[in-house]
Amino acid sequence: PACCPDHSVSPTRSSKRALGKIRKKRNSSQPPLSNKAGMLIHFMLQKFKLKQPIKKIDMLKIVHKAFKAQFPEILKKATDRIELVFGLELKEIKPNGYSYTLVSKERLAKDGVLGSTLEVLKNGLLMPLLGVIFLNGNCASEAEVWDFLNALGIYDGKMHIIFGEPRKFITEELVQEKYLVYRQIPDSDPLSYEFLWGPRAHAETSKMKVLEFVAKINSTVPSAFPFHYEEALREEEERAKAKSASKARGAAKATAHSTVPLSDPSSPQ
């Protein structure tokens, strides 16, 4: 059964192509290269957690000399996936190309304050998840979410180096933190569930920011998704109006307070 029958925007061809392109980031290369990229990702994330430099010589050892010629392609595949899932970017420590570190791009608005290393890594998955939900019409069935996560190498029941048990992470942790809503689809048979944005996601980011993220992944602009772009613009306008109204109310209260006559301290009580 379809989820969220009352949503205003349905998945479009452009949004489906966008989701497909995200999946292809994992599946476009030959399996051996994908496997090597996965090994590099595991290695780089371990180094990031330990706050140790990532040395090129160590990465070459992991890739093996048989794949030395394909190393640039494997490294790009690994770094693209790390940026997409975790919001981390590979940077040179010194301009010699031999030693690197992962730097957080911090996608969600948090006044520039980063949380713990683990929190940063976990929150890196939020923007892609919110994008999947938005592109699927402001809600996504559990099957659609797992289809997306599987394309990123995250599987139900398989422990992950960062997220632990993925099902617990998306259906409990992110729900308890109010980033996601996980609910049963009414009258579904067999019993099915869906994901929506939680109140904290609405407060800390916006549909336009999520659409900009999706557009960047697809090497395009937000307006390439016309229906979603229009909805995001409406939300921006509504937020701007609400902010202006709030400021006006605050100014009115301040004016009213300043015009209240003060008693003359010299007058008899």
N, C-alpha and C positions, 0 to 999 in steps of 0.2 A: 504494500500500500504506500501511497505517496505520503511524505511527511509534510507537516506545516501547510495544510491546504489553503490557509488564508494569507500566505506570504505574498508580498507585492511583486517580487521579482523572481522569475523562474530561471533555471539554468539555461543559458543560450549556447549557440554553437561556438561563439568566441570563448565563453567561459569553459566549455568542455575541452576546447583546444588548449586553453591555458593549463588546465589540470593535466591534460595529456602530456604537455611539454614538460611539466614538473616531473612526471613519472619517467619520461624519456631521459632525463638527466641521469637516471640510474641505469636504464636499459639500452642506451644507444650504442655502447661499446661492446666488444666481444666479451663473453663470460670471463675468460682469464684476466682481462684487464679490469673488469668489475671486481673480481675477487681480490686482486692486488690493491685496488683502490680502497676496498673495505679494510684490508689489513693496515694500510697507511692511516686510515681514519682512526682505527682503534689505537694505533701507536701514538698519533698526534694528540688524541684526547687524553691518553694516559699522561703524556708529557705536560699537557696543559694543567691537569689536575695536580700534578706534582710540582708545578711551576718550574719546570726544567726546560732548557733550550731544545729545539728540534733540529738535529744535525742532518745535513744532507747525506753524509756518509752512512748514517744509520738507516735512513730511508731507502738508500740504494741497496743496502743489505737485505731489507725486507722485501723489496721488489724482486731481487735476485738478478744476477748478471744476464740471465737469458732474456730479461725484459728491459735491459738498460736503454736500448734505443727507444722504447715506448715510455720511458720514465716521465718525460714532460706531459704526455697525454694522461698517464695514470695520476700524476700529481694534480693536474688541473681538475680531473674528475673528482678526486678526493676533496680538494679545497672547495669546489663548487657545492658539493653535498654538505660539507661542514658549514659553509656560509648559509645555505638554505635552511638546514635543520637546527643549527645551534647558534646562528648569528655571530660566528667567529670568522675572522679574516687572518690569513697567513701573512706575516710581515717579516722582513729581514731584520735581524738584530744588528748586523753590521753589513755594510754595502759590498760584501764579497760573495754573497750567494751561498754560503756554506752553513749558516746557522739562522734558524727562524724561531718565531714564537706566534702563538695565536692571540689575537686581540679581539675583545668583545665589541660588537657594533651597537649593542643595547637598543633593541628595536622599540620596545614599549616605553612610553613616556613615564619617566620616574624622576623628574627634576635632575637628571644627570647623575643620580646616585646609584652605584652598582651594588647589588647584593653579594652574597657569598658566591664563590666560584661555581658551586653546584647549582645554585639558584639561577645564575646567569645561563649556564648550559641548558637547564631544564626550560627556562623561559624562552630559549631560542626556538623552541618548537611551536610556541604560541602563535606567532604571526602566520606560519603556513597553515596551521589548523583553523585559525580564524578566516583565512582566505578560502579554504575549502568550504567552510560553512557559508560564507557570504556568496561565493560563486554558485553554490547549490540552492540559492534562493532563501538565504538567511537561516537555513537549517540543513543538516546533512544526516542521512541515516547512518547507523552504526556501520553498515556494510560499506558505505561510501568512504567513511573515515578510515576504516581498516584497509581498504583498497589503496588509499593514498599512503598510509603509513607503511604498508608492505612494499610499495615502490621505493621507499626510503630506507629499506632494510630493517624496519621495526615490525616485529611480529607478535601476535597475541600468544602469550604463554612462553615466550622466549626471553630470558633475562637480557637486559641491555646495560651496557657499561655506564650509561648516564641515567636513564630513566628507571632502572630496575625492572619491575614487572610492568610492561607497557599498559596493560588493561587497568591496573590499579592507578597508574599515573593519570590516565585520561578520564577515567570514570569516577575516581575518588579524590586524588590530590588536587587536580585542576578544578574539580567541582567544589571541593571544600574551600579552595582559595577564591571561589566565585568568578573564575575566568570562563568556565564553561557551565552550561546546563545540560544535564543528561536525564532524559525522561522517556517514559514509555509512549509509543505511538498509539493513540486511542484506537480501539477496535481492531488492532492488528492481529492477524492470524496467519502464520505463527507469531508469537509474541516478538515484537521488534522495538528497538529504541532509536532515539535520534539525539543529535547534539545541536545546541544553540549557543550564541554568545551569552556569557554571564554578565552580571551588573558591573563587575570589576573591569572586564574587557571594554564595555561601553564607556567606562569612566577614564580608562588609561590610554585608549587609542580611539580611532575613528574608522568608519568605512572607507574614507578617502585614503587614509594612511595604509590601510590593508590593501586597497586597490592599487596604490602606488607600488607596494611591495610585489604584488602579483604581476603588475606591468613590467617591473624591472626584471623579474625572472624570465619573462617572455620577450625581453628586449623590445618593448613597445611603450606606449603611453596609456594612462588610465582611460582616456576617451575611446580607446580601441574596444572597450567593453561598454557600449552606449547605455544599455539598460542599468547596469550596475553604477556607471558613472553618474547618471541622472539621479539615482537614489542617493549616492554619496554626496552629491551637490546639495540635494534637499536637506540632508542631515546637517551639512555644514551651515546652510542658511538658518535652519532651526536653532542650531547651537549659538550662532551669532546673535539672533533675535533674543534668545533667552538670556545671553550674557548682557546685551544692551538693556533689557528690561530690568535685570538684576542691578545693574549700575544705576539706572534711573531711580529705582526704589531706594537704593542706598543714598543717592544724592538728595532725594526728597526728605528722607528721614533726617539727614544731616542739616538741611535747611530748616526743617521744622524745629529741630533741637536748638539751633542758633537763634531763632526768633522768639523763644520762650523768655519773657521778661524776668530779669533777676531782681530780687528784693534789695532795697537800699539798706546797706548795713547801718546807716546813720539814723534810719527812721525808727521810731519807738515800736517795740514789740507789743 
